[in-house]
Amino acid sequence: MAPDDGNGDSPVDEEPLQAGEIRLANQTNYDMESAYLHVDEDGERIVRAVVVPGTEAIISDGELSAGTQVEFDLVLQIPTSEGLRVRRKAKIVVDGDIIVTAVLVDELDPFSLAVSTGL
């Protein structure tokens, strides 16, 4: 039983964090590359993935430990003839499977790239 918080109410028991995979849902018209620094008992390495438009794919190196903090570098792969590549960061604390969604707020403007996270 949780200890009393002094107000006569016991605090709500929090559920423990869970391990999970990170997926990228690319809802843009361009390929999107993701990269992050993966650290485990074997050492450190950069993990990269490319997700084609209109698809969803795992961008983590399998299941990550619960509570792991990860920063994904997401790059919209715009052809050089159309302009510069657009970058965004997604900072995540692993708590179960997480989906990172990339969408262009204005389909004609790559700089309108918005990134959100959810379950």
CNS distance restraints for C-alpha pairs under 8 A (distance, minus, plus):
assign (resid   2 and name CA) (resid  10 and name CA) 6.10 0.50 0.50
assign (resid   2 and name CA) (resid  11 and name CA) 6.57 0.50 0.50
assign (resid   2 and name CA) (resid  12 and name CA) 7.84 0.50 0.50
assign (resid   2 and name CA) (resid  13 and name CA) 7.00 0.50 0.50
assign (resid   3 and name CA) (resid  10 and name CA) 6.18 0.50 0.50
assign (resid   3 and name CA) (resid  11 and name CA) 7.40 0.50 0.50
assign (resid   4 and name CA) (resid   8 and name CA) 6.31 0.50 0.50
assign (resid   4 and name CA) (resid   9 and name CA) 6.04 0.50 0.50
assign (resid   4 and name CA) (resid  10 and name CA) 4.66 0.50 0.50
assign (resid   4 and name CA) (resid  11 and name CA) 6.96 0.50 0.50
assign (resid   5 and name CA) (resid   9 and name CA) 6.17 0.50 0.50
assign (resid   5 and name CA) (resid  10 and name CA) 5.81 0.50 0.50
assign (resid   5 and name CA) (resid  11 and name CA) 6.39 0.50 0.50
assign (resid  17 and name CA) (resid  66 and name CA) 5.38 0.50 0.50
assign (resid  17 and name CA) (resid  67 and name CA) 6.14 0.50 0.50
assign (resid  17 and name CA) (resid  94 and name CA) 7.50 0.50 0.50
assign (resid  17 and name CA) (resid  95 and name CA) 4.93 0.50 0.50
assign (resid  17 and name CA) (resid  96 and name CA) 7.12 0.50 0.50
assign (resid  18 and name CA) (resid  65 and name CA) 7.42 0.50 0.50
assign (resid  18 and name CA) (resid  66 and name CA) 4.64 0.50 0.50
assign (resid  18 and name CA) (resid  67 and name CA) 7.37 0.50 0.50
assign (resid  18 and name CA) (resid  94 and name CA) 7.10 0.50 0.50
assign (resid  18 and name CA) (resid  95 and name CA) 4.66 0.50 0.50
assign (resid  18 and name CA) (resid  96 and name CA) 4.68 0.50 0.50
assign (resid  19 and name CA) (resid  63 and name CA) 6.40 0.50 0.50
assign (resid  19 and name CA) (resid  64 and name CA) 5.56 0.50 0.50
assign (resid  19 and name CA) (resid  65 and name CA) 4.61 0.50 0.50
assign (resid  19 and name CA) (resid  66 and name CA) 3.97 0.50 0.50
assign (resid  19 and name CA) (resid  67 and name CA) 7.46 0.50 0.50
assign (resid  19 and name CA) (resid  94 and name CA) 6.36 0.50 0.50
assign (resid  19 and name CA) (resid  95 and name CA) 5.91 0.50 0.50
assign (resid  19 and name CA) (resid  96 and name CA) 5.09 0.50 0.50
assign (resid  19 and name CA) (resid  97 and name CA) 7.36 0.50 0.50
assign (resid  20 and name CA) (resid  63 and name CA) 4.87 0.50 0.50
assign (resid  20 and name CA) (resid  64 and name CA) 5.41 0.50 0.50
assign (resid  20 and name CA) (resid  65 and name CA) 6.88 0.50 0.50
assign (resid  20 and name CA) (resid  66 and name CA) 6.98 0.50 0.50
assign (resid  20 and name CA) (resid  94 and name CA) 6.38 0.50 0.50
assign (resid  20 and name CA) (resid  95 and name CA) 6.44 0.50 0.50
assign (resid  20 and name CA) (resid  96 and name CA) 4.18 0.50 0.50
assign (resid  20 and name CA) (resid  97 and name CA) 4.26 0.50 0.50
assign (resid  20 and name CA) (resid  98 and name CA) 7.09 0.50 0.50
assign (resid  21 and name CA) (resid  58 and name CA) 6.89 0.50 0.50
assign (resid  21 and name CA) (resid  59 and name CA) 7.94 0.50 0.50
assign (resid  21 and name CA) (resid  60 and name CA) 6.07 0.50 0.50
assign (resid  21 and name CA) (resid  61 and name CA) 7.91 0.50 0.50
assign (resid  21 and name CA) (resid  62 and name CA) 5.91 0.50 0.50
assign (resid  21 and name CA) (resid  63 and name CA) 4.55 0.50 0.50
assign (resid  21 and name CA) (resid  64 and name CA) 6.05 0.50 0.50
assign (resid  21 and name CA) (resid  96 and name CA) 7.04 0.50 0.50
assign (resid  21 and name CA) (resid  97 and name CA) 4.79 0.50 0.50
assign (resid  21 and name CA) (resid  98 and name CA) 6.40 0.50 0.50
assign (resid  22 and name CA) (resid  58 and name CA) 5.79 0.50 0.50
assign (resid  22 and name CA) (resid  59 and name CA) 5.79 0.50 0.50
assign (resid  22 and name CA) (resid  60 and name CA) 5.24 0.50 0.50
assign (resid  22 and name CA) (resid  63 and name CA) 7.79 0.50 0.50
assign (resid  22 and name CA) (resid  97 and name CA) 5.94 0.50 0.50
assign (resid  22 and name CA) (resid  98 and name CA) 4.97 0.50 0.50
assign (resid  22 and name CA) (resid  99 and name CA) 5.89 0.50 0.50
assign (resid  22 and name CA) (resid 100 and name CA) 7.26 0.50 0.50
assign (resid  23 and name CA) (resid  56 and name CA) 6.58 0.50 0.50
assign (resid  23 and name CA) (resid  57 and name CA) 5.31 0.50 0.50
assign (resid  23 and name CA) (resid  58 and name CA) 4.14 0.50 0.50
assign (resid  23 and name CA) (resid  59 and name CA) 5.35 0.50 0.50
assign (resid  23 and name CA) (resid  60 and name CA) 7.09 0.50 0.50
assign (resid  23 and name CA) (resid  97 and name CA) 7.80 0.50 0.50
assign (resid  23 and name CA) (resid  98 and name CA) 6.29 0.50 0.50
assign (resid  23 and name CA) (resid  99 and name CA) 4.76 0.50 0.50
assign (resid  23 and name CA) (resid 100 and name CA) 6.02 0.50 0.50
assign (resid  24 and name CA) (resid  51 and name CA) 7.26 0.50 0.50
assign (resid  24 and name CA) (resid  56 and name CA) 5.40 0.50 0.50
assign (resid  24 and name CA) (resid  57 and name CA) 5.52 0.50 0.50
assign (resid  24 and name CA) (resid  58 and name CA) 6.34 0.50 0.50
assign (resid  24 and name CA) (resid  59 and name CA) 6.33 0.50 0.50
assign (resid  24 and name CA) (resid  99 and name CA) 5.74 0.50 0.50
assign (resid  24 and name CA) (resid 100 and name CA) 4.75 0.50 0.50
assign (resid  24 and name CA) (resid 101 and name CA) 5.83 0.50 0.50
assign (resid  24 and name CA) (resid 102 and name CA) 7.39 0.50 0.50
assign (resid  25 and name CA) (resid  51 and name CA) 7.90 0.50 0.50
assign (resid  25 and name CA) (resid  54 and name CA) 7.39 0.50 0.50
assign (resid  25 and name CA) (resid  55 and name CA) 5.94 0.50 0.50
assign (resid  25 and name CA) (resid  56 and name CA) 4.16 0.50 0.50
assign (resid  25 and name CA) (resid  57 and name CA) 6.76 0.50 0.50
assign (resid  25 and name CA) (resid  99 and name CA) 6.77 0.50 0.50
assign (resid  25 and name CA) (resid 100 and name CA) 6.09 0.50 0.50
assign (resid  25 and name CA) (resid 101 and name CA) 4.71 0.50 0.50
assign (resid  25 and name CA) (resid 102 and name CA) 6.22 0.50 0.50
assign (resid  26 and name CA) (resid  31 and name CA) 7.78 0.50 0.50
assign (resid  26 and name CA) (resid  32 and name CA) 6.93 0.50 0.50
assign (resid  26 and name CA) (resid  51 and name CA) 6.48 0.50 0.50
assign (resid  26 and name CA) (resid  52 and name CA) 6.80 0.50 0.50
assign (resid  26 and name CA) (resid  53 and name CA) 5.43 0.50 0.50
assign (resid  26 and name CA) (resid  54 and name CA) 5.55 0.50 0.50
assign (resid  26 and name CA) (resid  55 and name CA) 5.67 0.50 0.50
assign (resid  26 and name CA) (resid  56 and name CA) 6.10 0.50 0.50
assign (resid  26 and name CA) (resid 101 and name CA) 6.21 0.50 0.50
assign (resid  26 and name CA) (resid 102 and name CA) 5.15 0.50 0.50
assign (resid  26 and name CA) (resid 103 and name CA) 6.80 0.50 0.50
assign (resid  27 and name CA) (resid  53 and name CA) 6.08 0.50 0.50
assign (resid  27 and name CA) (resid  54 and name CA) 5.09 0.50 0.50
assign (resid  27 and name CA) (resid  55 and name CA) 7.22 0.50 0.50
assign (resid  27 and name CA) (resid 101 and name CA) 7.11 0.50 0.50
assign (resid  27 and name CA) (resid 102 and name CA) 5.66 0.50 0.50
assign (resid  27 and name CA) (resid 103 and name CA) 4.92 0.50 0.50
assign (resid  27 and name CA) (resid 104 and name CA) 7.48 0.50 0.50
assign (resid  28 and name CA) (resid  53 and name CA) 5.60 0.50 0.50
assign (resid  28 and name CA) (resid  54 and name CA) 6.74 0.50 0.50
assign (resid  28 and name CA) (resid 102 and name CA) 6.66 0.50 0.50
assign (resid  28 and name CA) (resid 103 and name CA) 5.20 0.50 0.50
assign (resid  28 and name CA) (resid 104 and name CA) 5.81 0.50 0.50
assign (resid  28 and name CA) (resid 107 and name CA) 7.65 0.50 0.50
assign (resid  29 and name CA) (resid  53 and name CA) 5.32 0.50 0.50
assign (resid  29 and name CA) (resid  54 and name CA) 7.46 0.50 0.50
assign (resid  29 and name CA) (resid 107 and name CA) 7.87 0.50 0.50
assign (resid  30 and name CA) (resid  52 and name CA) 6.83 0.50 0.50
assign (resid  30 and name CA) (resid  53 and name CA) 5.45 0.50 0.50
assign (resid  30 and name CA) (resid  76 and name CA) 6.36 0.50 0.50
assign (resid  30 and name CA) (resid  77 and name CA) 5.97 0.50 0.50
assign (resid  30 and name CA) (resid  78 and name CA) 6.37 0.50 0.50
assign (resid  31 and name CA) (resid  50 and name CA) 6.66 0.50 0.50
assign (resid  31 and name CA) (resid  51 and name CA) 5.78 0.50 0.50
assign (resid  31 and name CA) (resid  52 and name CA) 4.49 0.50 0.50
assign (resid  31 and name CA) (resid  53 and name CA) 5.51 0.50 0.50
assign (resid  31 and name CA) (resid  76 and name CA) 6.25 0.50 0.50
assign (resid  31 and name CA) (resid  77 and name CA) 5.27 0.50 0.50
assign (resid  31 and name CA) (resid  78 and name CA) 7.65 0.50 0.50
assign (resid  32 and name CA) (resid  50 and name CA) 5.59 0.50 0.50
assign (resid  32 and name CA) (resid  51 and name CA) 5.28 0.50 0.50
assign (resid  32 and name CA) (resid  52 and name CA) 6.43 0.50 0.50
assign (resid  32 and name CA) (resid  53 and name CA) 7.55 0.50 0.50
assign (resid  32 and name CA) (resid  74 and name CA) 6.75 0.50 0.50
assign (resid  32 and name CA) (resid  75 and name CA) 5.53 0.50 0.50
assign (resid  32 and name CA) (resid  76 and name CA) 4.62 0.50 0.50
assign (resid  32 and name CA) (resid  77 and name CA) 5.54 0.50 0.50
assign (resid  33 and name CA) (resid  48 and name CA) 7.01 0.50 0.50
assign (resid  33 and name CA) (resid  49 and name CA) 5.67 0.50 0.50
assign (resid  33 and name CA) (resid  50 and name CA) 4.34 0.50 0.50
assign (resid  33 and name CA) (resid  51 and name CA) 6.35 0.50 0.50
assign (resid  33 and name CA) (resid  74 and name CA) 5.74 0.50 0.50
assign (resid  33 and name CA) (resid  75 and name CA) 5.13 0.50 0.50
assign (resid  33 and name CA) (resid  76 and name CA) 6.59 0.50 0.50
assign (resid  33 and name CA) (resid  77 and name CA) 6.92 0.50 0.50
assign (resid  34 and name CA) (resid  48 and name CA) 5.52 0.50 0.50
assign (resid  34 and name CA) (resid  49 and name CA) 5.32 0.50 0.50
assign (resid  34 and name CA) (resid  50 and name CA) 6.35 0.50 0.50
assign (resid  34 and name CA) (resid  59 and name CA) 6.77 0.50 0.50
assign (resid  34 and name CA) (resid  72 and name CA) 6.35 0.50 0.50
assign (resid  34 and name CA) (resid  73 and name CA) 5.54 0.50 0.50
assign (resid  34 and name CA) (resid  74 and name CA) 4.55 0.50 0.50
assign (resid  34 and name CA) (resid  75 and name CA) 6.39 0.50 0.50
assign (resid  35 and name CA) (resid  46 and name CA) 6.54 0.50 0.50
assign (resid  35 and name CA) (resid  47 and name CA) 5.43 0.50 0.50
assign (resid  35 and name CA) (resid  48 and name CA) 4.37 0.50 0.50
assign (resid  35 and name CA) (resid  49 and name CA) 6.64 0.50 0.50
assign (resid  35 and name CA) (resid  59 and name CA) 7.92 0.50 0.50
assign (resid  35 and name CA) (resid  72 and name CA) 5.66 0.50 0.50
assign (resid  35 and name CA) (resid  73 and name CA) 5.22 0.50 0.50
assign (resid  35 and name CA) (resid  74 and name CA) 6.72 0.50 0.50
assign (resid  36 and name CA) (resid  46 and name CA) 5.61 0.50 0.50
assign (resid  36 and name CA) (resid  47 and name CA) 5.53 0.50 0.50
assign (resid  36 and name CA) (resid  48 and name CA) 6.88 0.50 0.50
assign (resid  36 and name CA) (resid  70 and name CA) 7.18 0.50 0.50
assign (resid  36 and name CA) (resid  71 and name CA) 6.17 0.50 0.50
assign (resid  36 and name CA) (resid  72 and name CA) 4.88 0.50 0.50
assign (resid  36 and name CA) (resid  73 and name CA) 6.25 0.50 0.50
assign (resid  37 and name CA) (resid  44 and name CA) 6.66 0.50 0.50
assign (resid  37 and name CA) (resid  45 and name CA) 5.73 0.50 0.50
assign (resid  37 and name CA) (resid  46 and name CA) 4.64 0.50 0.50
assign (resid  37 and name CA) (resid  47 and name CA) 6.36 0.50 0.50
assign (resid  37 and name CA) (resid  70 and name CA) 7.64 0.50 0.50
assign (resid  37 and name CA) (resid  71 and name CA) 7.76 0.50 0.50
assign (resid  38 and name CA) (resid  44 and name CA) 5.61 0.50 0.50
assign (resid  38 and name CA) (resid  45 and name CA) 5.37 0.50 0.50
assign (resid  38 and name CA) (resid  46 and name CA) 5.98 0.50 0.50
assign (resid  38 and name CA) (resid  47 and name CA) 6.41 0.50 0.50
assign (resid  38 and name CA) (resid  61 and name CA) 7.50 0.50 0.50
assign (resid  39 and name CA) (resid  43 and name CA) 5.69 0.50 0.50
assign (resid  39 and name CA) (resid  44 and name CA) 4.49 0.50 0.50
assign (resid  39 and name CA) (resid  45 and name CA) 6.70 0.50 0.50
assign (resid  40 and name CA) (resid  44 and name CA) 6.59 0.50 0.50
assign (resid  47 and name CA) (resid  59 and name CA) 7.93 0.50 0.50
assign (resid  47 and name CA) (resid  60 and name CA) 7.27 0.50 0.50
assign (resid  47 and name CA) (resid  61 and name CA) 6.79 0.50 0.50
assign (resid  48 and name CA) (resid  59 and name CA) 7.20 0.50 0.50
assign (resid  49 and name CA) (resid  59 and name CA) 5.70 0.50 0.50
assign (resid  51 and name CA) (resid  55 and name CA) 6.70 0.50 0.50
assign (resid  51 and name CA) (resid  56 and name CA) 6.84 0.50 0.50
assign (resid  51 and name CA) (resid  57 and name CA) 6.31 0.50 0.50
assign (resid  58 and name CA) (resid  62 and name CA) 7.62 0.50 0.50
assign (resid  60 and name CA) (resid  64 and name CA) 7.35 0.50 0.50
assign (resid  64 and name CA) (resid  68 and name CA) 6.87 0.50 0.50
assign (resid  64 and name CA) (resid  94 and name CA) 6.94 0.50 0.50
assign (resid  65 and name CA) (resid  94 and name CA) 6.97 0.50 0.50
assign (resid  66 and name CA) (resid  93 and name CA) 7.94 0.50 0.50
assign (resid  66 and name CA) (resid  94 and name CA) 5.32 0.50 0.50
assign (resid  66 and name CA) (resid  95 and name CA) 5.65 0.50 0.50
assign (resid  66 and name CA) (resid  96 and name CA) 7.25 0.50 0.50
assign (resid  67 and name CA) (resid  93 and name CA) 5.51 0.50 0.50
assign (resid  67 and name CA) (resid  94 and name CA) 4.93 0.50 0.50
assign (resid  67 and name CA) (resid  95 and name CA) 6.20 0.50 0.50
assign (resid  68 and name CA) (resid  93 and name CA) 5.55 0.50 0.50
assign (resid  68 and name CA) (resid  94 and name CA) 5.29 0.50 0.50
assign (resid  69 and name CA) (resid  91 and name CA) 7.32 0.50 0.50
assign (resid  69 and name CA) (resid  92 and name CA) 5.71 0.50 0.50
assign (resid  69 and name CA) (resid  93 and name CA) 4.48 0.50 0.50
assign (resid  69 and name CA) (resid  94 and name CA) 6.49 0.50 0.50
assign (resid  70 and name CA) (resid  91 and name CA) 5.87 0.50 0.50
assign (resid  70 and name CA) (resid  92 and name CA) 5.25 0.50 0.50
assign (resid  70 and name CA) (resid  93 and name CA) 6.38 0.50 0.50
assign (resid  70 and name CA) (resid  94 and name CA) 7.74 0.50 0.50
assign (resid  71 and name CA) (resid  89 and name CA) 6.63 0.50 0.50
assign (resid  71 and name CA) (resid  90 and name CA) 5.61 0.50 0.50
assign (resid  71 and name CA) (resid  91 and name CA) 4.38 0.50 0.50
assign (resid  71 and name CA) (resid  92 and name CA) 6.22 0.50 0.50
assign (resid  72 and name CA) (resid  89 and name CA) 5.64 0.50 0.50
assign (resid  72 and name CA) (resid  90 and name CA) 5.06 0.50 0.50
assign (resid  72 and name CA) (resid  91 and name CA) 6.37 0.50 0.50
assign (resid  72 and name CA) (resid  92 and name CA) 7.96 0.50 0.50
assign (resid  73 and name CA) (resid  87 and name CA) 7.01 0.50 0.50
assign (resid  73 and name CA) (resid  88 and name CA) 6.18 0.50 0.50
assign (resid  73 and name CA) (resid  89 and name CA) 4.88 0.50 0.50
assign (resid  73 and name CA) (resid  90 and name CA) 6.69 0.50 0.50
assign (resid  74 and name CA) (resid  87 and name CA) 5.58 0.50 0.50
assign (resid  74 and name CA) (resid  88 and name CA) 5.20 0.50 0.50
assign (resid  74 and name CA) (resid  89 and name CA) 5.96 0.50 0.50
assign (resid  74 and name CA) (resid  90 and name CA) 7.43 0.50 0.50
assign (resid  75 and name CA) (resid  85 and name CA) 6.59 0.50 0.50
assign (resid  75 and name CA) (resid  86 and name CA) 5.64 0.50 0.50
assign (resid  75 and name CA) (resid  87 and name CA) 4.49 0.50 0.50
assign (resid  75 and name CA) (resid  88 and name CA) 6.55 0.50 0.50
assign (resid  76 and name CA) (resid  85 and name CA) 5.69 0.50 0.50
assign (resid  76 and name CA) (resid  86 and name CA) 5.18 0.50 0.50
assign (resid  76 and name CA) (resid  87 and name CA) 6.42 0.50 0.50
assign (resid  76 and name CA) (resid 110 and name CA) 7.84 0.50 0.50
assign (resid  77 and name CA) (resid  85 and name CA) 5.78 0.50 0.50
assign (resid  77 and name CA) (resid  86 and name CA) 7.51 0.50 0.50
assign (resid  78 and name CA) (resid  82 and name CA) 6.52 0.50 0.50
assign (resid  78 and name CA) (resid  83 and name CA) 6.56 0.50 0.50
assign (resid  78 and name CA) (resid  84 and name CA) 6.55 0.50 0.50
assign (resid  78 and name CA) (resid  85 and name CA) 5.32 0.50 0.50
assign (resid  78 and name CA) (resid  86 and name CA) 7.64 0.50 0.50
assign (resid  78 and name CA) (resid 110 and name CA) 7.99 0.50 0.50
assign (resid  79 and name CA) (resid  83 and name CA) 6.70 0.50 0.50
assign (resid  79 and name CA) (resid  84 and name CA) 7.83 0.50 0.50
assign (resid  79 and name CA) (resid  85 and name CA) 7.90 0.50 0.50
assign (resid  80 and name CA) (resid  84 and name CA) 6.40 0.50 0.50
assign (resid  80 and name CA) (resid  85 and name CA) 7.93 0.50 0.50
assign (resid  86 and name CA) (resid 110 and name CA) 6.88 0.50 0.50
assign (resid  86 and name CA) (resid 111 and name CA) 6.31 0.50 0.50
assign (resid  86 and name CA) (resid 113 and name CA) 7.63 0.50 0.50
assign (resid  88 and name CA) (resid 113 and name CA) 7.93 0.50 0.50
assign (resid  88 and name CA) (resid 115 and name CA) 7.32 0.50 0.50
assign (resid  90 and name CA) (resid 100 and name CA) 7.76 0.50 0.50
assign (resid  90 and name CA) (resid 115 and name CA) 7.23 0.50 0.50
assign (resid  90 and name CA) (resid 116 and name CA) 7.80 0.50 0.50
assign (resid  90 and name CA) (resid 117 and name CA) 7.89 0.50 0.50
assign (resid  94 and name CA) (resid  98 and name CA) 7.47 0.50 0.50
assign (resid  96 and name CA) (resid 119 and name CA) 7.74 0.50 0.50
assign (resid  97 and name CA) (resid 119 and name CA) 6.26 0.50 0.50
assign (resid  98 and name CA) (resid 117 and name CA) 6.82 0.50 0.50
assign (resid  98 and name CA) (resid 118 and name CA) 5.66 0.50 0.50
assign (resid  98 and name CA) (resid 119 and name CA) 4.71 0.50 0.50
assign (resid  99 and name CA) (resid 117 and name CA) 5.69 0.50 0.50
assign (resid  99 and name CA) (resid 118 and name CA) 5.37 0.50 0.50
assign (resid  99 and name CA) (resid 119 and name CA) 5.69 0.50 0.50
assign (resid 100 and name CA) (resid 115 and name CA) 6.80 0.50 0.50
assign (resid 100 and name CA) (resid 116 and name CA) 5.69 0.50 0.50
assign (resid 100 and name CA) (resid 117 and name CA) 4.43 0.50 0.50
assign (resid 100 and name CA) (resid 118 and name CA) 6.56 0.50 0.50
assign (resid 101 and name CA) (resid 115 and name CA) 5.58 0.50 0.50
assign (resid 101 and name CA) (resid 116 and name CA) 5.28 0.50 0.50
assign (resid 101 and name CA) (resid 117 and name CA) 6.17 0.50 0.50
assign (resid 102 and name CA) (resid 113 and name CA) 6.82 0.50 0.50
assign (resid 102 and name CA) (resid 114 and name CA) 5.81 0.50 0.50
assign (resid 102 and name CA) (resid 115 and name CA) 4.66 0.50 0.50
assign (resid 102 and name CA) (resid 116 and name CA) 6.79 0.50 0.50
assign (resid 103 and name CA) (resid 113 and name CA) 5.75 0.50 0.50
assign (resid 103 and name CA) (resid 114 and name CA) 5.44 0.50 0.50
assign (resid 103 and name CA) (resid 115 and name CA) 6.61 0.50 0.50
assign (resid 104 and name CA) (resid 109 and name CA) 7.18 0.50 0.50
assign (resid 104 and name CA) (resid 110 and name CA) 6.48 0.50 0.50
assign (resid 104 and name CA) (resid 111 and name CA) 7.87 0.50 0.50
assign (resid 104 and name CA) (resid 112 and name CA) 5.37 0.50 0.50
assign (resid 104 and name CA) (resid 113 and name CA) 4.50 0.50 0.50
assign (resid 104 and name CA) (resid 114 and name CA) 6.09 0.50 0.50
assign (resid 105 and name CA) (resid 109 and name CA) 7.90 0.50 0.50
assign (resid 105 and name CA) (resid 112 and name CA) 5.30 0.50 0.50
assign (resid 105 and name CA) (resid 113 and name CA) 6.31 0.50 0.50
assign (resid 105 and name CA) (resid 114 and name CA) 6.65 0.50 0.50
assign (resid 106 and name CA) (resid 110 and name CA) 7.58 0.50 0.50
assign (resid 106 and name CA) (resid 112 and name CA) 5.86 0.50 0.50
assign (resid 107 and name CA) (resid 112 and name CA) 7.94 0.50 0.50
assign (resid 109 and name CA) (resid 113 and name CA) 7.91 0.50 0.50
